[in-house]
Structures are given as C-alpha cells and as structure tokens.
Amino acid sequence: YRERLRAETAQFRTGGYLFYGVLAGSLLVAYPFAKSYMSGTVQVVFWLVLGIMTVGLQLVIRRSQVIDV
C-alpha cells in the first residue's frame, strides 16, 4: 500500500508541475500582447492569480513530500 501511495504521489507531483508550467507559461507568453487591453485592476489581478498559483503549487508539493516520506 505504501509503495502504491508513494508512486501515485510522485505521479501527481509531476503532473502538477507540468500543469502549472503549461498554464503559467501560456499566460506569461500572452501577457505582453494582452497588456494593452487590460486595465490596471486587471493587471494586478493577473499577477495576483499567478502568485496564488505559485504559492498553492508550493504548498501542494510540500504536502506531497510529507506524504512521500
């Protein structure tokens, strides 16, 4: 049971990194083109969302490493 849980946790961690990379990368590539259409508030919300995503990913990864041990 522990080995299966460890393997699933590692797989989910890899998937989380991949999902975050694709989503954040595509948002960062699109930002320079969309910036001129965004108001100041939307720009702040954009960076806030990326920050929350980054912090959330770190919390999930940290928790999965505790489970992995």
All heavy atoms as TSV, in Angstrom:
chain	resi	resn	atom	element	x	y	z
A	1	TYR	N	N	0.827	-1.189	0.000
A	1	TYR	CA	C	0.000	0.000	0.000
A	1	TYR	C	C	0.874	1.258	0.000
A	1	TYR	O	O	0.611	2.196	-0.730
A	1	TYR	CB	C	-0.929	-0.015	1.211
A	1	TYR	CG	C	-1.730	1.253	1.362
A	1	TYR	CD1	C	-2.835	1.495	0.553
A	1	TYR	CD2	C	-1.370	2.201	2.306
A	1	TYR	CE1	C	-3.560	2.657	0.682
A	1	TYR	CE2	C	-2.093	3.360	2.450
A	1	TYR	CZ	C	-3.193	3.593	1.639
A	1	TYR	OH	O	-3.917	4.737	1.762
A	2	ARG	N	N	1.920	1.267	0.825
A	2	ARG	CA	C	2.794	2.437	0.894
A	2	ARG	C	C	3.508	2.687	-0.426
A	2	ARG	O	O	3.678	3.831	-0.835
A	2	ARG	CB	C	3.825	2.275	2.007
A	2	ARG	CG	C	3.229	2.379	3.359
A	2	ARG	CD	C	4.287	2.205	4.435
A	2	ARG	NE	N	3.886	2.997	5.563
A	2	ARG	CZ	C	4.652	3.885	6.151
A	2	ARG	NH1	N	5.871	4.071	5.758
A	2	ARG	NH2	N	4.190	4.580	7.157
A	3	GLU	N	N	3.941	1.624	-1.081
A	3	GLU	CA	C	4.634	1.788	-2.368
A	3	GLU	C	C	3.698	2.360	-3.421
A	3	GLU	O	O	4.090	3.213	-4.214
A	3	GLU	CB	C	5.216	0.453	-2.833
A	3	GLU	CG	C	6.331	-0.062	-1.960
A	3	GLU	CD	C	7.506	0.891	-1.893
A	3	GLU	OE1	O	7.858	1.485	-2.935
A	3	GLU	OE2	O	8.067	1.056	-0.798
A	4	ARG	N	N	2.471	1.895	-3.447
A	4	ARG	CA	C	1.496	2.420	-4.407
A	4	ARG	C	C	1.195	3.885	-4.134
A	4	ARG	O	O	1.141	4.709	-5.049
A	4	ARG	CB	C	0.206	1.603	-4.362
A	4	ARG	CG	C	-0.713	1.938	-5.543
A	4	ARG	CD	C	-1.998	1.139	-5.518
A	4	ARG	NE	N	-2.996	2.051	-4.957
A	4	ARG	CZ	C	-3.885	1.740	-4.030
A	4	ARG	NH1	N	-3.927	0.536	-3.538
A	4	ARG	NH2	N	-4.731	2.626	-3.595
A	5	LEU	N	N	1.021	4.221	-2.865
A	5	LEU	CA	C	0.771	5.599	-2.484
A	5	LEU	C	C	1.955	6.492	-2.858
A	5	LEU	O	O	1.780	7.594	-3.377
A	5	LEU	CB	C	0.496	5.695	-0.985
A	5	LEU	CG	C	0.165	7.081	-0.436
A	5	LEU	CD1	C	-1.116	7.590	-1.076
A	5	LEU	CD2	C	0.025	7.027	1.066
A	6	ARG	N	N	3.161	6.006	-2.644
A	6	ARG	CA	C	4.361	6.770	-2.986
A	6	ARG	C	C	4.448	6.995	-4.497
A	6	ARG	O	O	4.756	8.086	-4.957
A	6	ARG	CB	C	5.592	6.035	-2.472
A	6	ARG	CG	C	6.869	6.828	-2.642
A	6	ARG	CD	C	8.034	6.157	-1.967
A	6	ARG	NE	N	7.795	6.178	-0.525
A	6	ARG	CZ	C	8.101	5.186	0.291
A	6	ARG	NH1	N	8.655	4.093	-0.175
A	6	ARG	NH2	N	7.864	5.273	1.576
A	7	ALA	N	N	4.135	5.970	-5.276
A	7	ALA	CA	C	4.179	6.099	-6.734
A	7	ALA	C	C	3.102	7.063	-7.239
A	7	ALA	O	O	3.363	7.888	-8.119
A	7	ALA	CB	C	4.012	4.728	-7.380
A	8	GLU	N	N	1.899	6.968	-6.691
A	8	GLU	CA	C	0.821	7.878	-7.093
A	8	GLU	C	C	1.152	9.321	-6.724
A	8	GLU	O	O	0.909	10.244	-7.499
A	8	GLU	CB	C	-0.495	7.470	-6.438
A	8	GLU	CG	C	-1.106	6.221	-7.013
A	8	GLU	CD	C	-2.365	5.795	-6.278
A	8	GLU	OE1	O	-2.738	6.474	-5.297
A	8	GLU	OE2	O	-2.960	4.793	-6.675
A	9	THR	N	N	1.723	9.524	-5.545
A	9	THR	CA	C	2.081	10.865	-5.111
A	9	THR	C	C	3.129	11.466	-6.033
A	9	THR	O	O	3.033	12.626	-6.428
A	9	THR	CB	C	2.597	10.837	-3.659
A	9	THR	OG1	O	1.596	10.258	-2.831
A	9	THR	CG2	C	2.922	12.219	-3.167
A	10	ALA	N	N	4.124	10.692	-6.408
A	10	ALA	CA	C	5.156	11.183	-7.325
A	10	ALA	C	C	4.557	11.511	-8.686
A	10	ALA	O	O	4.919	12.510	-9.314
A	10	ALA	CB	C	6.258	10.137	-7.471
A	11	GLN	N	N	3.633	10.701	-9.142
A	11	GLN	CA	C	2.982	10.945	-10.431
A	11	GLN	C	C	2.140	12.225	-10.375
A	11	GLN	O	O	2.181	13.037	-11.301
A	11	GLN	CB	C	2.112	9.758	-10.806
A	11	GLN	CG	C	1.435	9.898	-12.150
A	11	GLN	CD	C	0.543	8.710	-12.462
A	11	GLN	OE1	O	0.315	7.849	-11.623
A	11	GLN	NE2	N	0.043	8.669	-13.669
A	12	PHE	N	N	1.396	12.418	-9.306
A	12	PHE	CA	C	0.582	13.621	-9.164
A	12	PHE	C	C	1.463	14.865	-9.053
A	12	PHE	O	O	1.132	15.930	-9.571
A	12	PHE	CB	C	-0.332	13.529	-7.952
A	12	PHE	CG	C	-1.388	12.471	-8.069
A	12	PHE	CD1	C	-1.875	11.845	-6.946
A	12	PHE	CD2	C	-1.898	12.098	-9.300
A	12	PHE	CE1	C	-2.851	10.870	-7.045
A	12	PHE	CE2	C	-2.872	11.129	-9.406
A	12	PHE	CZ	C	-3.351	10.511	-8.286
A	13	ARG	N	N	2.609	14.740	-8.382
A	13	ARG	CA	C	3.528	15.861	-8.252
A	13	ARG	C	C	4.061	16.264	-9.623
A	13	ARG	O	O	4.092	17.449	-9.963
A	13	ARG	CB	C	4.680	15.482	-7.324
A	13	ARG	CG	C	5.581	16.631	-6.990
A	13	ARG	CD	C	6.722	16.212	-6.081
A	13	ARG	NE	N	6.285	15.412	-4.964
A	13	ARG	CZ	C	6.926	14.321	-4.547
A	13	ARG	NH1	N	8.014	13.913	-5.142
A	13	ARG	NH2	N	6.482	13.645	-3.514
A	14	THR	N	N	4.446	15.289	-10.419
A	14	THR	CA	C	4.931	15.569	-11.775
A	14	THR	C	C	3.836	16.204	-12.611
A	14	THR	O	O	4.074	17.166	-13.341
A	14	THR	CB	C	5.422	14.272	-12.443
A	14	THR	OG1	O	6.435	13.693	-11.615
A	14	THR	CG2	C	5.983	14.543	-13.812
A	15	GLY	N	N	2.621	15.696	-12.503
A	15	GLY	CA	C	1.501	16.270	-13.234
A	15	GLY	C	C	1.209	17.690	-12.799
A	15	GLY	O	O	0.877	18.551	-13.614
A	16	GLY	N	N	1.353	17.980	-11.523
A	16	GLY	CA	C	1.147	19.333	-11.010
A	16	GLY	C	C	2.161	20.307	-11.570
A	16	GLY	O	O	1.829	21.424	-11.972
A	17	TYR	N	N	3.428	19.886	-11.595
A	17	TYR	CA	C	4.463	20.733	-12.192
A	17	TYR	C	C	4.180	20.991	-13.665
A	17	TYR	O	O	4.316	22.113	-14.152
A	17	TYR	CB	C	5.839	20.087	-12.070
A	17	TYR	CG	C	6.494	20.239	-10.726
A	17	TYR	CD1	C	7.040	19.136	-10.076
A	17	TYR	CD2	C	6.588	21.479	-10.111
A	17	TYR	CE1	C	7.660	19.268	-8.853
A	17	TYR	CE2	C	7.205	21.621	-8.881
A	17	TYR	CZ	C	7.746	20.511	-8.262
A	17	TYR	OH	O	8.351	20.645	-7.049
A	18	LEU	N	N	3.790	19.962	-14.376
A	18	LEU	CA	C	3.518	20.089	-15.806
A	18	LEU	C	C	2.328	21.015	-16.054
A	18	LEU	O	O	2.393	21.922	-16.895
A	18	LEU	CB	C	3.251	18.716	-16.425
A	18	LEU	CG	C	3.003	18.682	-17.919
A	18	LEU	CD1	C	4.237	19.157	-18.665
A	18	LEU	CD2	C	2.630	17.279	-18.349
A	19	PHE	N	N	1.242	20.815	-15.308
A	19	PHE	CA	C	0.059	21.662	-15.468
A	19	PHE	C	C	0.384	23.115	-15.149
A	19	PHE	O	O	0.014	24.026	-15.893
A	19	PHE	CB	C	-1.071	21.166	-14.558
A	19	PHE	CG	C	-2.311	21.995	-14.639
A	19	PHE	CD1	C	-3.132	21.922	-15.748
A	19	PHE	CD2	C	-2.655	22.858	-13.612
A	19	PHE	CE1	C	-4.284	22.700	-15.835
A	19	PHE	CE2	C	-3.794	23.633	-13.682
A	19	PHE	CZ	C	-4.607	23.551	-14.801
A	20	TYR	N	N	1.092	23.355	-14.044
A	20	TYR	CA	C	1.465	24.713	-13.677
A	20	TYR	C	C	2.353	25.339	-14.752
A	20	TYR	O	O	2.166	26.499	-15.128
A	20	TYR	CB	C	2.193	24.724	-12.335
A	20	TYR	CG	C	2.735	26.085	-11.984
A	20	TYR	CD1	C	1.906	27.054	-11.443
A	20	TYR	CD2	C	4.070	26.412	-12.206
A	20	TYR	CE1	C	2.387	28.312	-11.124
A	20	TYR	CE2	C	4.558	27.662	-11.895
A	20	TYR	CZ	C	3.712	28.606	-11.348
A	20	TYR	OH	O	4.198	29.848	-11.054
A	21	GLY	N	N	3.316	24.592	-15.247
A	21	GLY	CA	C	4.226	25.112	-16.264
A	21	GLY	C	C	3.508	25.502	-17.539
A	21	GLY	O	O	3.767	26.566	-18.109
A	22	VAL	N	N	2.596	24.656	-17.989
A	22	VAL	CA	C	1.850	24.952	-19.216
A	22	VAL	C	C	0.932	26.157	-19.012
A	22	VAL	O	O	0.895	27.073	-19.844
A	22	VAL	CB	C	1.040	23.712	-19.675
A	22	VAL	CG1	C	0.049	24.069	-20.753
A	22	VAL	CG2	C	1.978	22.621	-20.153
A	23	LEU	N	N	0.208	26.172	-17.919
A	23	LEU	CA	C	-0.736	27.265	-17.664
A	23	LEU	C	C	-0.016	28.593	-17.428
A	23	LEU	O	O	-0.324	29.605	-18.061
A	23	LEU	CB	C	-1.630	26.929	-16.475
A	23	LEU	CG	C	-2.766	27.893	-16.192
A	23	LEU	CD1	C	-3.714	27.955	-17.385
A	23	LEU	CD2	C	-3.522	27.463	-14.957
A	24	ALA	N	N	0.953	28.599	-16.542
A	24	ALA	CA	C	1.676	29.835	-16.243
A	24	ALA	C	C	2.487	30.292	-17.456
A	24	ALA	O	O	2.538	31.489	-17.756
A	24	ALA	CB	C	2.591	29.634	-15.045
A	25	GLY	N	N	3.089	29.353	-18.167
A	25	GLY	CA	C	3.861	29.719	-19.360
A	25	GLY	C	C	2.995	30.353	-20.432
A	25	GLY	O	O	3.377	31.366	-21.034
A	26	SER	N	N	1.834	29.783	-20.668
A	26	SER	CA	C	0.962	30.357	-21.693
A	26	SER	C	C	0.430	31.721	-21.267
A	26	SER	O	O	0.310	32.632	-22.098
A	26	SER	CB	C	-0.189	29.403	-22.014
A	26	SER	OG	O	-0.982	29.174	-20.879
A	27	LEU	N	N	0.146	31.899	-19.979
A	27	LEU	CA	C	-0.295	33.211	-19.505
A	27	LEU	C	C	0.821	34.245	-19.635
A	27	LEU	O	O	0.579	35.384	-20.041
A	27	LEU	CB	C	-0.767	33.127	-18.055
A	27	LEU	CG	C	-2.109	32.436	-17.821
A	27	LEU	CD1	C	-2.368	32.290	-16.322
A	27	LEU	CD2	C	-3.234	33.187	-18.480
A	28	LEU	N	N	2.038	33.851	-19.317
A	28	LEU	CA	C	3.156	34.792	-19.415
A	28	LEU	C	C	3.506	35.124	-20.858
A	28	LEU	O	O	3.943	36.239	-21.144
A	28	LEU	CB	C	4.367	34.238	-18.667
A	28	LEU	CG	C	4.227	34.225	-17.152
A	28	LEU	CD1	C	5.413	33.518	-16.508
A	28	LEU	CD2	C	4.087	35.622	-16.604
A	29	VAL	N	N	3.311	34.191	-21.760
A	29	VAL	CA	C	3.548	34.475	-23.187
A	29	VAL	C	C	2.477	35.414	-23.718
A	29	VAL	O	O	2.756	36.319	-24.511
A	29	VAL	CB	C	3.590	33.157	-23.998
A	29	VAL	CG1	C	3.510	33.416	-25.485
A	29	VAL	CG2	C	4.858	32.390	-23.672
A	30	ALA	N	N	1.244	35.249	-23.276
A	30	ALA	CA	C	0.143	36.071	-23.770
A	30	ALA	C	C	0.112	37.459	-23.129
A	30	ALA	O	O	-0.459	38.391	-23.699
A	30	ALA	CB	C	-1.186	35.369	-23.512
A	31	TYR	N	N	0.732	37.617	-21.971
A	31	TYR	CA	C	0.638	38.875	-21.238
A	31	TYR	C	C	1.098	40.105	-22.041
A	31	TYR	O	O	0.390	41.112	-22.061
A	31	TYR	CB	C	1.412	38.784	-19.925
A	31	TYR	CG	C	1.333	40.045	-19.104
A	31	TYR	CD1	C	0.172	40.370	-18.413
A	31	TYR	CD2	C	2.402	40.936	-19.035
A	31	TYR	CE1	C	0.071	41.526	-17.674
A	31	TYR	CE2	C	2.316	42.099	-18.297
A	31	TYR	CZ	C	1.149	42.389	-17.620
A	31	TYR	OH	O	1.056	43.544	-16.890
A	32	PRO	N	N	2.259	40.071	-22.695
A	32	PRO	CA	C	2.672	41.281	-23.422
A	32	PRO	C	C	1.686	41.701	-24.515
A	32	PRO	O	O	1.526	42.890	-24.790
A	32	PRO	CB	C	4.020	40.900	-24.032
A	32	PRO	CG	C	4.512	39.770	-23.234
A	32	PRO	CD	C	3.297	39.043	-22.745
A	33	PHE	N	N	1.022	40.742	-25.124
A	33	PHE	CA	C	0.070	41.051	-26.183
A	33	PHE	C	C	-1.258	41.555	-25.613
A	33	PHE	O	O	-1.935	42.375	-26.228
A	33	PHE	CB	C	-0.184	39.821	-27.059
A	33	PHE	CG	C	1.071	39.286	-27.686
A	33	PHE	CD1	C	1.664	38.124	-27.220
A	33	PHE	CD2	C	1.679	39.962	-28.738
A	33	PHE	CE1	C	2.819	37.638	-27.788
A	33	PHE	CE2	C	2.837	39.486	-29.317
A	33	PHE	CZ	C	3.416	38.316	-28.841
A	34	ALA	N	N	-1.634	41.067	-24.449
A	34	ALA	CA	C	-2.922	41.424	-23.854
A	34	ALA	C	C	-2.823	42.614	-22.902
A	34	ALA	O	O	-3.847	43.184	-22.524
A	34	ALA	CB	C	-3.487	40.224	-23.101
A	35	LYS	N	N	-1.617	43.003	-22.533
A	35	LYS	CA	C	-1.436	44.064	-21.544
A	35	LYS	C	C	-2.101	45.375	-21.964
A	35	LYS	O	O	-2.695	46.066	-21.136
A	35	LYS	CB	C	0.049	44.290	-21.313
A	35	LYS	CG	C	0.359	45.315	-20.272
A	35	LYS	CD	C	1.851	45.483	-20.090
A	35	LYS	CE	C	2.123	46.581	-19.089
A	35	LYS	NZ	N	3.545	46.826	-18.934
A	36	SER	N	N	-2.039	45.708	-23.226
A	36	SER	CA	C	-2.612	46.981	-23.676
A	36	SER	C	C	-4.139	46.998	-23.575
A	36	SER	O	O	-4.739	48.064	-23.555
A	36	SER	CB	C	-2.184	47.277	-25.110
A	36	SER	OG	O	-2.631	46.266	-25.982
A	37	TYR	N	N	-4.767	45.835	-23.510
A	37	TYR	CA	C	-6.217	45.748	-23.391
A	37	TYR	C	C	-6.685	45.621	-21.947
A	37	TYR	O	O	-7.882	45.592	-21.683
A	37	TYR	CB	C	-6.750	44.546	-24.185
A	37	TYR	CG	C	-6.406	44.620	-25.653
A	37	TYR	CD1	C	-5.412	43.815	-26.190
A	37	TYR	CD2	C	-7.074	45.502	-26.493
A	37	TYR	CE1	C	-5.094	43.886	-27.537
A	37	TYR	CE2	C	-6.765	45.579	-27.840
A	37	TYR	CZ	C	-5.767	44.763	-28.354
A	37	TYR	OH	O	-5.458	44.856	-29.676
A	38	MET	N	N	-5.756	45.510	-21.010
A	38	MET	CA	C	-6.098	45.315	-19.597
A	38	MET	C	C	-6.082	46.643	-18.848
A	38	MET	O	O	-5.204	47.474	-19.073
A	38	MET	CB	C	-5.089	44.387	-18.923
A	38	MET	CG	C	-5.075	42.988	-19.393
A	38	MET	SD	S	-3.833	42.091	-18.437
A	38	MET	CE	C	-3.910	40.503	-19.199
A	39	SER	N	N	-7.021	46.794	-17.944
A	39	SER	CA	C	-6.981	47.948	-17.052
A	39	SER	C	C	-5.957	47.661	-15.948
A	39	SER	O	O	-5.458	46.544	-15.809
A	39	SER	CB	C	-8.361	48.204	-16.451
A	39	SER	OG	O	-8.723	47.147	-15.588
A	40	GLY	N	N	-5.674	48.671	-15.159
A	40	GLY	CA	C	-4.717	48.496	-14.070
A	40	GLY	C	C	-5.169	47.458	-13.065
A	40	GLY	O	O	-4.367	46.670	-12.564
A	41	THR	N	N	-6.463	47.429	-12.780
A	41	THR	CA	C	-7.001	46.456	-11.828
A	41	THR	C	C	-6.844	45.033	-12.356
A	41	THR	O	O	-6.469	44.131	-11.609
A	41	THR	CB	C	-8.494	46.747	-11.558
A	41	THR	OG1	O	-8.626	48.094	-11.132
A	41	THR	CG2	C	-9.053	45.805	-10.526
A	42	VAL	N	N	-7.113	44.843	-13.632
A	42	VAL	CA	C	-6.993	43.507	-14.226
A	42	VAL	C	C	-5.542	43.054	-14.222
A	42	VAL	O	O	-5.260	41.870	-14.002
A	42	VAL	CB	C	-7.596	43.493	-15.649
A	42	VAL	CG1	C	-7.350	42.166	-16.326
A	42	VAL	CG2	C	-9.084	43.797	-15.598
A	43	GLN	N	N	-4.619	43.966	-14.440
A	43	GLN	CA	C	-3.198	43.610	-14.395
A	43	GLN	C	C	-2.795	43.149	-12.995
A	43	GLN	O	O	-2.066	42.163	-12.844
A	43	GLN	CB	C	-2.335	44.791	-14.840
A	43	GLN	CG	C	-2.440	45.076	-16.316
A	43	GLN	CD	C	-1.594	46.268	-16.728
A	43	GLN	OE1	O	-0.763	46.739	-15.969
A	43	GLN	NE2	N	-1.818	46.749	-17.940
A	44	VAL	N	N	-3.293	43.845	-11.978
A	44	VAL	CA	C	-2.998	43.445	-10.601
A	44	VAL	C	C	-3.595	42.074	-10.314
A	44	VAL	O	O	-2.940	41.208	-9.719
A	44	VAL	CB	C	-3.527	44.504	-9.599
A	44	VAL	CG1	C	-3.472	43.988	-8.173
A	44	VAL	CG2	C	-2.755	45.792	-9.736
A	45	VAL	N	N	-4.826	41.848	-10.749
A	45	VAL	CA	C	-5.473	40.549	-10.551
A	45	VAL	C	C	-4.708	39.454	-11.290
A	45	VAL	O	O	-4.533	38.344	-10.778
A	45	VAL	CB	C	-6.955	40.596	-10.993
A	45	VAL	CG1	C	-7.563	39.211	-11.032
A	45	VAL	CG2	C	-7.756	41.503	-10.076
A	46	PHE	N	N	-4.219	39.754	-12.486
A	46	PHE	CA	C	-3.428	38.788	-13.262
A	46	PHE	C	C	-2.215	38.327	-12.460
A	46	PHE	O	O	-1.979	37.125	-12.300
A	46	PHE	CB	C	-2.989	39.436	-14.582
A	46	PHE	CG	C	-2.072	38.577	-15.407
A	46	PHE	CD1	C	-2.587	37.636	-16.266
A	46	PHE	CD2	C	-0.696	38.722	-15.318
A	46	PHE	CE1	C	-1.752	36.847	-17.034
A	46	PHE	CE2	C	0.147	37.932	-16.082
A	46	PHE	CZ	C	-0.380	36.996	-16.936
A	47	TRP	N	N	-1.441	39.275	-11.949
A	47	TRP	CA	C	-0.240	38.916	-11.188
A	47	TRP	C	C	-0.603	38.269	-9.853
A	47	TRP	O	O	0.115	37.385	-9.378
A	47	TRP	CB	C	0.649	40.132	-10.991
A	47	TRP	CG	C	1.256	40.572	-12.289
A	47	TRP	CD1	C	0.971	41.706	-12.968
A	47	TRP	CD2	C	2.199	39.849	-13.075
A	47	TRP	NE1	N	1.701	41.734	-14.136
A	47	TRP	CE2	C	2.465	40.618	-14.225
A	47	TRP	CE3	C	2.853	38.637	-12.930
A	47	TRP	CZ2	C	3.351	40.207	-15.212
A	47	TRP	CZ3	C	3.742	38.224	-13.920
A	47	TRP	CH2	C	3.986	39.000	-15.036
A	48	LEU	N	N	-1.710	38.674	-9.270
A	48	LEU	CA	C	-2.170	38.059	-8.031
A	48	LEU	C	C	-2.530	36.589	-8.251
A	48	LEU	O	O	-2.170	35.726	-7.448
A	48	LEU	CB	C	-3.368	38.833	-7.479
A	48	LEU	CG	C	-3.877	38.441	-6.102
A	48	LEU	CD1	C	-2.811	38.725	-5.045
A	48	LEU	CD2	C	-5.138	39.203	-5.782
A	49	VAL	N	N	-3.213	36.307	-9.346
A	49	VAL	CA	C	-3.575	34.919	-9.672
A	49	VAL	C	C	-2.322	34.076	-9.883
A	49	VAL	O	O	-2.226	32.947	-9.388
A	49	VAL	CB	C	-4.510	34.870	-10.895
A	49	VAL	CG1	C	-4.636	33.465	-11.449
A	49	VAL	CG2	C	-5.877	35.409	-10.533
A	50	LEU	N	N	-1.339	34.599	-10.616
A	50	LEU	CA	C	-0.092	33.849	-10.813
A	50	LEU	C	C	0.621	33.613	-9.484
A	50	LEU	O	O	1.170	32.534	-9.252
A	50	LEU	CB	C	0.824	34.587	-11.779
A	50	LEU	CG	C	0.516	34.383	-13.251
A	50	LEU	CD1	C	1.472	35.208	-14.105
A	50	LEU	CD2	C	0.602	32.936	-13.638
A	51	GLY	N	N	0.596	34.613	-8.605
A	51	GLY	CA	C	1.213	34.441	-7.293
A	51	GLY	C	C	0.502	33.393	-6.455
A	51	GLY	O	O	1.147	32.559	-5.811
A	52	ILE	N	N	-0.808	33.417	-6.470
A	52	ILE	CA	C	-1.587	32.424	-5.722
A	52	ILE	C	C	-1.351	31.025	-6.284
A	52	ILE	O	O	-1.227	30.061	-5.532
A	52	ILE	CB	C	-3.078	32.795	-5.726
A	52	ILE	CG1	C	-3.309	34.039	-4.872
A	52	ILE	CG2	C	-3.946	31.635	-5.230
A	52	ILE	CD1	C	-4.697	34.628	-4.989
A	53	MET	N	N	-1.284	30.927	-7.606
A	53	MET	CA	C	-1.000	29.622	-8.222
A	53	MET	C	C	0.364	29.103	-7.786
A	53	MET	O	O	0.519	27.916	-7.477
A	53	MET	CB	C	-1.023	29.732	-9.759
A	53	MET	CG	C	-2.391	29.775	-10.351
A	53	MET	SD	S	-2.391	30.018	-12.143
A	53	MET	CE	C	-1.063	29.028	-12.725
A	54	THR	N	N	1.352	29.982	-7.738
A	54	THR	CA	C	2.703	29.572	-7.357
A	54	THR	C	C	2.752	29.137	-5.897
A	54	THR	O	O	3.327	28.094	-5.574
A	54	THR	CB	C	3.692	30.730	-7.606
A	54	THR	OG1	O	3.601	31.124	-8.982
A	54	THR	CG2	C	5.108	30.319	-7.290
A	55	VAL	N	N	2.145	29.913	-5.025
A	55	VAL	CA	C	2.119	29.559	-3.596
A	55	VAL	C	C	1.342	28.260	-3.398
A	55	VAL	O	O	1.771	27.378	-2.642
A	55	VAL	CB	C	1.524	30.709	-2.766
A	55	VAL	CG1	C	1.247	30.269	-1.334
A	55	VAL	CG2	C	2.446	31.908	-2.785
A	56	GLY	N	N	0.215	28.123	-4.079
A	56	GLY	CA	C	-0.577	26.892	-3.967
A	56	GLY	C	C	0.188	25.673	-4.425
A	56	GLY	O	O	0.139	24.618	-3.778
A	57	LEU	N	N	0.920	25.810	-5.530
A	57	LEU	CA	C	1.724	24.681	-6.013
A	57	LEU	C	C	2.788	24.301	-4.989
A	57	LEU	O	O	2.985	23.118	-4.710
A	57	LEU	CB	C	2.385	25.027	-7.351
A	57	LEU	CG	C	3.312	23.961	-7.909
A	57	LEU	CD1	C	2.512	22.735	-8.338
A	57	LEU	CD2	C	4.121	24.498	-9.067
A	58	GLN	N	N	3.430	25.294	-4.401
A	58	GLN	CA	C	4.452	25.002	-3.403
A	58	GLN	C	C	3.863	24.307	-2.184
A	58	GLN	O	O	4.470	23.384	-1.634
A	58	GLN	CB	C	5.175	26.289	-2.990
A	58	GLN	CG	C	6.017	26.880	-4.090
A	58	GLN	CD	C	7.031	25.892	-4.632
A	58	GLN	OE1	O	7.704	25.199	-3.873
A	58	GLN	NE2	N	7.138	25.819	-5.934
A	59	LEU	N	N	2.679	24.731	-1.754
A	59	LEU	CA	C	2.037	24.078	-0.612
A	59	LEU	C	C	1.659	22.638	-0.923
A	59	LEU	O	O	1.851	21.741	-0.096
A	59	LEU	CB	C	0.799	24.872	-0.181
A	59	LEU	CG	C	1.063	26.238	0.433
A	59	LEU	CD1	C	-0.255	26.968	0.658
A	59	LEU	CD2	C	1.840	26.111	1.724
A	60	VAL	N	N	1.138	22.406	-2.113
A	60	VAL	CA	C	0.763	21.049	-2.502
A	60	VAL	C	C	1.997	20.168	-2.603
A	60	VAL	O	O	2.006	19.025	-2.136
A	60	VAL	CB	C	-0.021	21.065	-3.833
A	60	VAL	CG1	C	-0.155	19.673	-4.411
A	60	VAL	CG2	C	-1.379	21.690	-3.626
A	61	ILE	N	N	3.056	20.675	-3.201
A	61	ILE	CA	C	4.281	19.891	-3.343
A	61	ILE	C	C	4.883	19.600	-1.976
A	61	ILE	O	O	5.323	18.477	-1.709
A	61	ILE	CB	C	5.292	20.627	-4.257
A	61	ILE	CG1	C	4.727	20.769	-5.666
A	61	ILE	CG2	C	6.630	19.906	-4.282
A	61	ILE	CD1	C	4.315	19.477	-6.330
A	62	ARG	N	N	4.896	20.584	-1.106
A	62	ARG	CA	C	5.434	20.365	0.236
A	62	ARG	C	C	4.628	19.299	0.970
A	62	ARG	O	O	5.177	18.426	1.625
A	62	ARG	CB	C	5.411	21.674	1.022
A	62	ARG	CG	C	6.075	21.547	2.375
A	62	ARG	CD	C	6.117	22.851	3.125
A	62	ARG	NE	N	6.828	23.849	2.334
A	62	ARG	CZ	C	6.623	25.160	2.443
A	62	ARG	NH1	N	5.736	25.611	3.289
A	62	ARG	NH2	N	7.307	26.006	1.708
A	63	ARG	N	N	3.312	19.344	0.824
A	63	ARG	CA	C	2.454	18.341	1.488
A	63	ARG	C	C	2.674	16.958	0.874
A	63	ARG	O	O	2.698	15.966	1.587
A	63	ARG	CB	C	0.986	18.769	1.355
A	63	ARG	CG	C	0.036	17.826	2.002
A	63	ARG	CD	C	0.210	17.831	3.488
A	63	ARG	NE	N	-0.708	16.872	4.069
A	63	ARG	CZ	C	-0.527	16.288	5.225
A	63	ARG	NH1	N	0.520	16.582	5.949
A	63	ARG	NH2	N	-1.392	15.438	5.680
A	64	SER	N	N	2.847	16.905	-0.442
A	64	SER	CA	C	3.053	15.597	-1.081
A	64	SER	C	C	4.392	15.011	-0.696
A	64	SER	O	O	4.552	13.793	-0.641
A	64	SER	CB	C	2.927	15.713	-2.600
A	64	SER	OG	O	4.026	16.392	-3.158
A	65	GLN	N	N	5.383	15.842	-0.409
A	65	GLN	CA	C	6.679	15.325	0.037
A	65	GLN	C	C	6.572	14.746	1.441
A	65	GLN	O	O	7.249	13.781	1.762
A	65	GLN	CB	C	7.730	16.418	-0.020
A	65	GLN	CG	C	8.119	16.779	-1.431
A	65	GLN	CD	C	9.021	17.995	-1.507
A	65	GLN	OE1	O	9.113	18.759	-0.553
A	65	GLN	NE2	N	9.646	18.181	-2.653
A	66	VAL	N	N	5.706	15.314	2.272
A	66	VAL	CA	C	5.490	14.758	3.610
A	66	VAL	C	C	4.821	13.399	3.488
A	66	VAL	O	O	5.182	12.449	4.176
A	66	VAL	CB	C	4.631	15.724	4.459
A	66	VAL	CG1	C	4.174	15.048	5.739
A	66	VAL	CG2	C	5.415	16.985	4.765
A	67	ILE	N	N	3.842	13.292	2.582
A	67	ILE	CA	C	3.162	12.015	2.362
A	67	ILE	C	C	4.135	10.987	1.816
A	67	ILE	O	O	4.098	9.825	2.167
A	67	ILE	CB	C	1.970	12.191	1.405
A	67	ILE	CG1	C	0.890	13.047	2.054
A	67	ILE	CG2	C	1.386	10.851	0.980
A	67	ILE	CD1	C	-0.229	13.455	1.108
A	68	ASP	N	N	5.059	11.434	0.951
A	68	ASP	CA	C	6.001	10.532	0.295
A	68	ASP	C	C	6.961	9.896	1.297
A	68	ASP	O	O	7.420	8.790	1.102
A	68	ASP	CB	C	6.774	11.305	-0.760
A	68	ASP	CG	C	7.403	10.414	-1.802
A	68	ASP	OD1	O	6.936	9.271	-1.944
A	68	ASP	OD2	O	8.342	10.860	-2.468
A	69	VAL	N	N	7.261	10.577	2.380
A	69	VAL	CA	C	8.198	10.060	3.397
A	69	VAL	C	C	7.466	9.083	4.248
A	69	VAL	O	O	7.413	8.004	4.310
A	69	VAL	CB	C	8.723	11.198	4.287
A	69	VAL	CG1	C	9.511	10.641	5.435
A	69	VAL	CG2	C	9.536	12.152	3.478
